[in-house]
Amino acid sequence: MWSSGKENRFGRGLGPYIVSGDKMFLLDDDGNLYLFKMENKSATLILSHKILKGIEAWGPMAIAGKYLIMRDARNLLCLNIGKN
């Protein structure tokens, strides 16, 4: 459907992603979390933030209600992704 292009690379391709509604959360190999809004033929980057130290940050993510659960080789993290 869409491509990030050559100018936007997200690690070496090992980072997980998860889709919830029209949002996609992507974790790159360095522990940066990206939030995209997905539309018909495009994905728009909404924000990004360094979340983990990026030590083997490739484990699968899960969404439970308003919480995003993720891990790397040493940490387990639960983020509130619900609306304020």
Wavefront OBJ file of the C-alpha trace (Angstrom):
o trace
v 0.000 0.000 0.000
v 2.781 2.457 0.864
v 6.523 2.715 1.370
v 8.639 4.788 3.761
v 11.042 5.531 0.924
v 14.824 5.770 0.987
v 14.838 8.858 3.209
v 13.055 7.136 6.120
v 14.536 3.864 7.328
v 13.525 2.156 10.543
v 16.500 0.105 11.664
v 17.538 -3.154 10.100
v 13.999 -4.441 9.779
v 13.844 -6.412 13.021
v 11.671 -3.989 14.994
v 8.053 -4.943 15.649
v 4.940 -3.022 14.698
v 1.301 -3.200 15.676
v -1.831 -1.632 14.189
v -4.786 -0.367 16.203
v -7.590 1.285 14.250
v -5.988 3.865 11.958
v -2.765 4.047 14.015
v 0.423 2.037 13.631
v 3.091 1.808 16.322
v 6.566 0.851 15.084
v 9.602 0.178 17.279
v 12.969 0.370 15.537
v 16.128 -1.539 16.465
v 17.420 1.422 18.489
v 14.363 1.594 20.783
v 12.646 4.551 19.072
v 8.853 4.301 18.984
v 7.066 5.835 15.986
v 3.355 6.568 15.730
v 1.828 6.731 12.263
v -1.681 7.606 11.129
v -2.637 5.253 8.321
v -4.836 6.462 5.499
v -5.895 4.928 2.185
v -2.597 5.088 0.347
v -0.314 6.813 2.839
v 1.000 6.701 6.371
v 1.801 9.964 8.127
v 4.334 10.089 10.944
v 2.627 11.752 13.920
v 5.427 11.507 16.495
v 8.472 9.571 17.600
v 10.231 9.162 20.921
v 13.178 7.210 22.344
v 11.490 4.638 24.604
v 14.039 1.861 25.213
v 17.834 1.725 25.155
v 17.522 -0.450 22.076
v 19.250 -3.591 23.272
v 17.638 -6.152 20.989
v 14.363 -4.204 20.871
v 12.662 -6.616 18.501
v 10.141 -8.469 20.688
v 6.473 -8.399 19.649
v 4.245 -5.638 21.035
v 0.691 -6.005 22.342
v -2.205 -3.613 22.927
v -4.592 -4.235 25.816
v -7.266 -1.563 26.109
v -5.406 1.729 26.344
v -2.005 0.152 27.079
v 0.878 -0.715 24.745
v 3.192 -3.434 26.067
v 6.710 -3.802 24.665
v 10.072 -5.220 25.633
v 13.719 -5.389 24.767
v 16.308 -7.909 25.979
v 16.364 -6.383 29.486
v 13.168 -4.383 30.046
v 9.413 -4.778 29.903
v 7.443 -1.562 29.451
v 3.751 -0.678 29.556
v 2.695 2.673 28.039
v -0.685 4.356 28.419
v -1.661 5.215 24.839
v -5.242 6.207 25.660
v -6.669 9.671 25.214
v -6.496 12.148 28.096
l 1 2 3 4 5 6 7 8 9 10 11 12 13 14 15 16 17 18 19 20 21 22 23 24 25 26 27 28 29 30 31 32 33 34 35 36 37 38 39 40 41 42 43 44 45 46 47 48 49 50 51 52 53 54 55 56 57 58 59 60 61 62 63 64 65 66 67 68 69 70 71 72 73 74 75 76 77 78 79 80 81 82 83 84
